[in-house]
């Protein structure tokens, strides 16, 4: 891929990541729901609520004719019993909306909004990393396509400003890794996770 990724590129990467995520969610053993994850504010159950709830929110926002998501936070949200089915349904809704051109308009959550293409890149990055969080915490494999990981490695530093990354902030400090480490290791380390977690 040359130049910046297009909406079509990001849509393709996200389609693969969300299909893989559904498989990981399906493989979560009830006995591990209280287990810790590399995303230290969430155990497995809370991370499931987070990834399913936001995926449903983002997909509904892109599907809405005005680009308005149904909620601005997940207060009170709990993932359904069949969380994998919810992931698949939301992924299908999102993919159909993007195929119809929804990525070209802003996405609004409450009073905040951002360009649809930027929001889509953020979603790809979030689900690459949270997919890893969930997979590694539950003993499952996770290997998103390298091209999509490289796109997120180019995008994420724009979002990881000093206001958002550091002690006591939404993202933990970056973890040092070798420049030639695998792309997934570099992305999770950039996002404040230790690739050797667990």
DANOR-V886485 format. One record per pair of residues at least 12 apart in sequence whose ideal C-beta (glycine too) atoms are under 7 Angstrom apart, sorted by the first residue. I is the first residue (numbers start at 0). J is the second residue. D is the distance in Angstrom with one decimal. If there is no record, write none. Layout:
I|J|D / I|J|D
//
This chain:
0|146|5.9 / 4|150|4.7 / 6|97|6.7 / 6|102|3.8 / 6|103|6.8 / 6|116|5.5 / 6|119|6.4 / 9|119|4.9 / 9|120|5.8 / 9|123|5.5 / 9|150|7.0 / 10|94|6.7 / 10|97|4.6 / 10|102|6.9 / 12|123|5.6 / 12|144|6.5 / 12|146|7.0 / 12|147|3.2 / 12|150|6.6 / 13|122|6.6 / 13|123|5.0 / 14|94|5.7 / 15|143|6.9 / 15|144|5.9 / 16|123|6.6 / 16|126|5.1 / 16|127|5.8 / 16|130|6.2 / 16|143|5.2 / 16|147|6.7 / 17|86|6.5 / 17|90|3.9 / 17|126|6.4 / 18|90|7.0 / 19|130|6.6 / 19|143|6.8 / 20|86|5.8 / 20|126|6.1 / 20|130|4.8 / 21|83|4.9 / 21|86|4.3 / 21|87|4.9 / 21|90|7.0 / 23|130|6.2 / 23|133|5.5 / 23|134|4.9 / 23|139|5.2 / 23|141|6.8 / 24|47|6.7 / 24|82|5.0 / 24|83|4.3 / 24|86|5.4 / 25|83|3.8 / 26|137|6.6 / 26|139|5.2 / 27|43|6.4 / 27|47|6.9 / 27|137|5.2 / 28|137|6.8 / 31|43|5.4 / 31|137|5.1 / 32|44|4.2 / 34|136|5.6 / 35|136|6.7 / 36|132|4.8 / 36|133|6.7 / 36|136|4.0 / 37|132|4.9 / 37|135|6.1 / 37|136|6.8 / 37|192|4.5 / 37|196|4.4 / 38|129|6.8 / 38|132|4.6 / 43|133|6.9 / 43|136|5.5 / 43|137|6.3 / 46|129|6.7 / 46|132|6.1 / 46|133|5.6 / 47|78|4.7 / 47|82|5.4 / 48|73|6.7 / 48|76|6.0 / 48|77|5.7 / 48|78|4.9 / 49|73|6.8 / 50|129|5.1 / 50|133|6.8 / 51|78|4.0 / 51|82|5.2 / 51|85|5.2 / 51|86|6.1 / 52|73|4.3 / 52|76|4.2 / 52|78|6.7 / 53|73|6.8 / 54|86|6.2 / 54|89|4.5 / 55|85|6.6 / 55|89|4.7 / 56|68|5.0 / 56|69|6.4 / 56|70|5.6 / 57|93|6.6 / 57|122|5.5 / 58|89|4.2 / 58|92|4.3 / 58|93|3.8 / 58|96|7.0 / 60|106|5.1 / 60|107|6.9 / 60|108|6.8 / 61|93|5.7 / 61|96|4.0 / 61|97|6.5 / 61|101|4.3 / 61|106|6.4 / 62|92|5.3 / 62|96|4.3 / 62|101|7.0 / 66|101|6.9 / 66|104|4.9 / 66|105|5.5 / 66|106|5.4 / 66|107|5.7 / 66|115|6.8 / 67|107|4.7 / 68|106|6.7 / 68|107|6.4 / 68|108|4.6 / 71|108|4.7 / 71|109|3.0 / 101|115|6.4 / 102|115|4.7 / 102|116|5.7 / 102|119|5.4 / 103|115|6.0 / 106|118|4.2 / 120|154|4.6 / 121|158|6.6 / 123|147|6.4 / 123|151|5.9 / 124|151|4.1 / 124|154|6.1 / 124|155|5.2 / 127|143|5.1 / 127|147|6.8 / 127|148|6.3 / 127|151|5.7 / 127|186|6.3 / 128|186|6.5 / 128|187|5.8 / 128|190|4.9 / 130|143|7.0 / 131|183|6.7 / 131|187|5.5 / 135|196|6.0 / 135|197|5.6 / 143|183|6.8 / 145|182|5.0 / 148|182|3.9 / 148|183|5.7 / 148|186|5.4 / 149|182|5.7 / 151|186|5.7 / 152|182|6.5 / 152|185|6.0 / 152|186|5.6 / 152|189|6.8 / 155|189|5.7 / 155|190|6.7 / 159|189|7.0 / 164|191|6.5 / 170|190|6.1 / 170|191|4.5 / 171|191|3.2 / 172|191|6.1 / 173|188|6.3 / 173|189|5.7 / 173|191|6.3 / 174|188|4.1 / 174|191|6.8 / 174|192|6.5 / 174|193|5.1 / 176|188|4.4 / 176|194|6.3
//
